[in-house]
Amino acid sequence: MQTALFDQIEEALQYIRSKTDFKPQFGIILGTGLSGLADEIEVIASIPYSDIPHFPVSTVQSHKGQLVFGKLDGIAVVAMAGRFHYYEGYSMQEITFPIRVLKHLNIQRLFISNAAGSTNEHIEAGDLVFIKDHINLQAGNPLRGPNDERLGPRFPDMLHAYDGKWNARGLTIARQLGIRVHEGVYLSLQGPNLETPAEYHFANLIGADMVGMSTVPEVLVARHMELPVLVMSVATNKCYPIEEIKETSVDDVIAVAKGAEPKMTAIVKQLLKEMSN
């Protein structure tokens, strides 16, 4: 008989607590090409995903596959060095399971990063984008199935899925640091293939500024548990206008993301410092 979700969370939490009693204030998800931020953390404990009960295992290039506990500029954090995607073959419930565990570690807020394509002609490769809303065209929903009221309501409202106040603060910090930054809407698709020119055009028509293959499932589960989220994307390739599209490989995406990583790290450090006050 399959263990109930709530009990799975408790089992994962019990294992983690057997390895460390560190109490993180914030959670961070490091997306494709962005795992270097984990190197900035003064590590207290690092636990491979493969050791944690019910955790999936990262299969994507550049994802380290570890839960890292420690201090980032003196602030207590837990970082997911690598995330999971629906295209890897996991269910929506599996890829978002770690978010539930992070919530039960009593983090106050979740910071999510990702690498995505720009479908806004004004957003260039290498720019940073604070996500203010999303369009979900993924094949499934992590909240589908029986609902456990101990975790959240049956029908969570998504009006305030993204915190406009903290987005505004992040935009201000970025501009003070001389970093090109925007606010935009993220379209989440299943992947793993990159989109066709017609699909990029469609994304632009329906109001998406960025298109990617992650993030929205994590946001849905975070909001289900009333865990505030802040999401920042790195535009790794320009997908609009159509005539500017170039063939893109995963190595290209990782290279651009890594180039933007120091800028994202600087913003995150300042934001976390302000949030912790």
N, C-alpha and C positions, 0 to 999 in steps of 0.2 A: 504493500500500500504506500502511495506517495505521501511524503511528509507535507503537512500544510505549510503554506508560505510563511505564516507568522512563526511557526516552529523552526523552519529553515533559517530564518533571520536570527533567531535566538541561538541556534547551533553555530552559525558563523560568528556571531558576536562572542559567544563563549570561547571559541577557539582563539579569536583575536585577543581577547582579554587574558588568555593564558600565555600570550607572547609579550604583551605590553599593557600597562595600565595608563599609558599616555592619553590625555584627554584633549582632543583637537577642538579648536573653536570654529574652524572653517574647513570645508572640503573643496578640493580642486580636482577637476578632470582634465587631464592633459591629452589633447588630440593629436592627430597625425603630424609628425615633424616637430611637436612641441614638448617632447618629454624631457628636454634639457633643463626645463624649469625645476625638475626634481633635483638636479645637481646643485641648485641654489639653497636647498633645504639642509639645515643642520640635522642629520638623520638620528632619530632616537631608536627607531625600529623599522625594518623593511620585511614585508611578508609576501612571498610569491603567491599569486592568485591560485596556483595549482595546489597550495597547501590548505586553502580556506574552504571549509565545507560549502558545497553548492555554488561556489564561484565558477563562472566560465573561465576560459583561458584565452588570452589574446593570440590571434593568428596573423595579425597585420604587421607588415614591415614598419619599423620605427616604434612599435609599441612594446615597452619593456615587460609589462605584465607583472607589476608589483604594487602593493599598497604600502606607501611610504609615510611614516609618522615622523614628525619633527617640527623644527621651528624655521620659519621664513622671516628673516629680519626680526627675530624675537617673538613672532606670532605663531601660536600653536596651530598646525595644519595637518591634515591627512590628504595625501595626493594619490590619485589613481594614475600611475604611470602606464598609460594604455587603457583604452576603453574597448567596448564590444559593439558589434554592428549586426544588424539583421542579415546582411548578405553573407556573413560568416557561417550561417546555418543555425544560429541560435534562435530560440523563440523570443518574442518581445519581453516576456516575463523574465527570461534568463539574462538578457542583456541589461535589464534595469535592476536586477537583484542587488548589485552593489550599491545602488543609490539608496535602497531601503536600509541596507546595513549602515551606510554613512549616517543616515538620519537617526538610527538607533544608537550611534556613537555620540549623539547629542550635539552635532555640529549646528551652528546658528544659521549658516548660509552656504550655498553651494555655488562655486565659480566653475563655469564650463567653458572650455576652449575647443575650437575646431578649425580645420582647414576646409575652405569651401571655394566654389567658383563664383565670380562676380557676374550677375546678370543686370547690373546697373552701369550704364556707360560712363558714369562719373567715378566709379570705384575701380581703381587700378590694382594690378597684381602687387602684393606687398602691403596694401593698405589694411588697416584694422577696422572692424565694424562691430559696434555694440548692437546686439539683437534686441529689437523692441517688440517683435511679434513674430508669429510663424504661420506657415501653411503646411498642413500635414497631409502628404500624399504617400505615406508609407503604406505597406501592404497590410499591416495589422496595428493593433493598439495594445499596449501593455496592461491596460485596465480591463480588457475583455475577460469575461469569465466570472466566477463567483467573487463577490466583494466581501472582504473582511473589514468590518467597521472599525476594528482596532487600528487599522492602517490608514483609513480615510473613507470619505463618503462615496456612495455609488456614483453620483454625478457631480464631480468637481467642476467648479466654474473656472474658466480660463481668461476672464476679462483682464485680470491683473497678473498674468503669468510672468511678465517681465517688469522689473522695478524701474520705472521711469526716472525716479529721483537719483538712483545710483548710476544709471546710464548717463544722466546729465553730469554727474560728478566725474565719471570716467572720461567723458568727452572733454571736460575742462582740464583735467590732469594731462591728458594726451596733448592737447593744444599748448599747454604751458611747457611741455617737454619738446615741442616742435614736431610731434608725430602726426602723420596724416591719419585721420580717423573719421568715421561716419556712424550713423545710426540707421538700421535697416531691418527688413523682413527676411527671414530665413525660410526657404522651401526645403523640406526634407523628403527625399526620394529613397527608394529601396537600394539602388545600386546592384552590383559593384561597377557596372559599366558607367563611364562618363556619358553625359547626355548628348543627344543629336542636336544639330543646329536648330531644328524645328522645336525641340523640347526647350532649348535655351530661350528661343523666341517666345514660346508659351509661358515660360517662367516670368519673363519680363512683362508680358501682357497681363498676367494675373497679379502683378504687384510685388513680385519677389526681387530682392536686391542681391541675395546670396542663395546658392543652391548646394546642398550637401547630402550626406548619407547617414547622419547621426543626430544627436542632440535632442530632437523633439521627443523621442521616447523617454529620455532621462528627465526632460522638463515636465512631461505629463505625470510621471511618477512622483517627482519632487512636489509638484503642486497638489497631487492627491494627498500627500502627507503634510501639506502646509509648510514645506521647506522652501524659503525664498531662494531664487536663482538669479545669477548674473551671467550672461553669455557673451563671449567675445569671439568673433571669427577672424581668421586671417584670409584675405582674398589671395588665393594662390595662383589663379589663372583667370584671365578675362574672357567671358563667354558672351558678351554683348557690347556693341553691335555685332551681328553675325559675321561681317567681313573681317573682324579683328580676331576671330577664333583661330587658335593654333592647336595642332595635335599635342596632347599633354600626357606625360607618363607619371607614374607614382613617384619616380625619382625627381621629376620636375616639381611636383607638389611639395615633397619633403624639403627640397632645397629652398624654395621660396618661404615655406613656413619657418624653417630654421633661421633664415635671414631676418624674419620679422620677430623671432622669439625674444631678443633682448628688449625690443620696444614693448611687447606684451608684458614681459617680466617687470619692467619698470612701472607700468601702469598698475599691475596687480599688486605689487608691493605697497604702493601708495594707497590704493583702495582698501586693502586689508588693514593697513595701519589706521585709516580713518574709521573703518567699520568696527574695529576693536575698541575704540574709545567710547 
